[in-house]
Amino acid sequence: MATQDICRVLGILGGLGPMATVYFYEMLTEHTAAASDQDHIDILISSRATTPDRTAFILGKSTDNPLPTMIEEAKRLMQAGAEVLVLPCNTAHYFYDELSRATGAPFINIITETVAFCALRNMKTVGLLATEGTVTSGSYHTKCRDFGLNTITPCAASQALINEIIYDEIKRGLPPDMEKFGRVAYELREKGCDTLILGCTELSLLKKSGHLGKFYTDSLEILAAATIRRCGKTPIGFDFL
């Protein structure tokens, strides 16, 4: 990486949802090689929790478009001095192209980084565990095709279980039903997946809790490692390094 490409001030476009933003910041801090405070990344965080729901808009269940709020907050971060932005929400990447065009801001793309990670490890078929909005938008499917990967998603009944885990449990601060999660994971593993992508940053909290092993590719971890490198630092402590 050329010296001029290194980001000196990082902007986190967060609040989508808040717990995932907190965990991402924690992850950046914990996994940056540092001997002192000054060795860490300078970070600006926007946590606009009132941003309209991304999945509801994508599915046509709401006309409340989250993009204007995301654009406003991205511009606020850039005006405050952020040089590169990161969006720790998979579903919100449905708006990635429009957000980039409207703000002119450089973004580190969680979907691109995650799929590139899988391709680099010679995976051929990935299972996607994500919000219904992410699955419906086809964001991962499109990027996987670009990298020559096959994508498998849960059946409708299993996707409903994942929706419950994300919205009715994790986002409400309740313990996730791991038996329910395990049934969905088993379905995808039986279909020959080389890995299961945690394609929702709320699901990343399941790996944090220690419930999940190396078979799972956590998009938030991949994003954190890529961000640390983009800021000229060395990532440490991830189980895939």
N, C-alpha and C positions, 0 to 999 in steps of 0.2 A: 504494500500500500504506500503510495507516495505521501510525503509529509504534508503537502498542501491539501490532500484528501481527508486528512484526519479532522473529525468533528471536535471542536473545543467545548461547545455548549450544546447539550442534548435537550430537546423538548419532548415531553411525553404528553400526547393527546389522550388523556385518560378519562376515568369516570364511567367507562363502558364495559363492565361495571366496576364500581369502586374497589371491591375486594381484589379483583384481578390486577387493578392498577397498583394497589398497595403491595401485592405479592411481586409484581414485576420490579418495582423500585427496590424491594428487599432483595430480590434475586440479583439485580445489578450490583448492589452493594456487597452481598455475600460472595459473589463469584468473580469479582475484580481483584486481580493480584495487586495488593497494596500494603505498604509498610507504614503508612501514615494517612491521616485524613486527606492530605493534599494529593495523594496518589489516586484518589477516586475521581469519578466523572462529575463534572459540573452539570447539574440537571435542573431544568425548569419543568414543573408539573402543572397541567391543567386537569382538574377532575370535575368536569361539568356533568354531574350525575343526572341533571334534569334533561339531558339530551334525549329526544324522543326515541322510543324503542326501534332498533334497526330491523329486527325480524318482523315485527308487526307491519312496518312500512313495506318491506320487501314482499311479504305475502299478500299485500293489499288489504290487510285488516285495519289499517290506519292510514289516513291521508296526511298525518303529521310527519313531514319529511325531516329527518335528523341532519341532512347535509348542511343547511344554512348555519346551524349551531356549530357543527364541526369545522366549517370554514372560518367562522368567527373566532373560535378558540385557536385554530392553527395560526391564523394571522396574529393573534395576540401573543402567542409564543414566539413567533418570528420577530415581532416588534420588540419583544423583551430581550432578544439576543440569541435565541436558539438558531443553530446553523443547520441542524438535521432533526427531523421529527420522526417519532415512532408511535405507532398506534396499536397498543396491546389489546386488540379486539379483532378476532377473525371475521365476524359478521360484518363489521363496519368497513371491511375491505371491498365490499360490494360497491362502495362509493369512492374507491381509491383513485381511479382515473379523473373523475370530476373534481375531487378534493385537490389533487395535485395540480390540475390545470387552473383551478380558481385561485390557488394560493401561491403557485410557483415554488412551493416548498419541496425540498427533497425528503422523501420518506423511505425508511427501511421497511420493506414489505414482508410481513409475517408469512404469507402464503408462499411467496417465491422462495424465501429462505428455507422454509420447512420442506417443500417439495424438492428443492435442490439438494438438501441434506439427504433425503431418502434416495435420490438418484445417485448421488456420490457413493452411497453404500450398496449400490447394485441391487436395490430392491425393485421388484417388477410390479407387484400388486399391493396397494395400500388400502386399508379400511379407514373410513372417515367417521369419526364421532364428533358431531358438531350440532349447532342449532339448526332448526328447520330452515331458517333464513339462509344460512351458509350453504346447506345442502341444495336448496331450491335455486339459489343464485348460480350455482355451478362454478364458483370461483376456484375451488380445488380441482374440479374435473378438468377445467380448461388448462390450468397450470400443469396438472399431471400429464395431460396429452402433450403439452409442449416439451416435457421431459421424457416422454415415452413410457409413462407409467399408467397402469390400470387403476381405476378407483372403484371401490365397492362401498355402498352405503347400506345402512340397516333397512329392513322391511318397514312398512308403515307402522306396524304395531310396536316394533322395537324403537323406531324413531320417537314415537310418542313417549316411551319410557325415558329416553334421553332428554326429551323436552322437560319431563317432570323433574328429573334430577337437576337440570340446570335452573329452571325457573321456580319450581315449587319447593326445592330443597336448598341448593347452594346459594342462590341469590337471596333467599330468605334467612340465611344463616343457620339452616337446619342441617343435621347430619345426613349425608347422602346415603341412599339405599344401595349398598354395594352388591347385594344379591341381585337386585334388578339390573345394575350396571353389568354384572358378570354374565347375565343371560344374553345381553346384547353383544358383549365382547366375544362370547363363545360362538354366537351365530356367525360373526365376521371371520373369526379364526378358522372355523370349519369350511369357509369358502376359499381358503388358501391365501389369506393375506400374509405378507411378509412383516408387516407392522401395523399397528393401529394408531392413527394420528389423533391426538387430542386436539381437535380443531376448534375448540372453544376454550377461552382462557379461564372460564369457571371450572372446566374439567381439569385444568392444570392443577387446581387445588387438590384433586384426588391424588396426584403423584406426590405433591408436597406432603400429604398426610402419611405417605409411605405405603399406601394400599397397592400401588402399581409398580411393576418391574420394568426391565429394559426393553421388553417387547413393545412398549408404548413409546411413540415419538411425541414428545410434548412440544407443541408449537411455541409456547411461551418461553421454554428453555432455549429453543433454537433461536428465537428472536433475541433473547438476552445475550447469548453468546455472540451473535452477529453484531449487536449494538455495541457491546464492549470492544470488539475488534475495530468497529467503525470509528470509535472514539480514541483509538490508538492505545488501548490497554490490552492486557492479557487475561482471557477468561480462565478460570480455574474451578475445579471441584464438581464439574458436571460429569455424570456417569458415562457420557458418550465421548469424552475427550481422551 
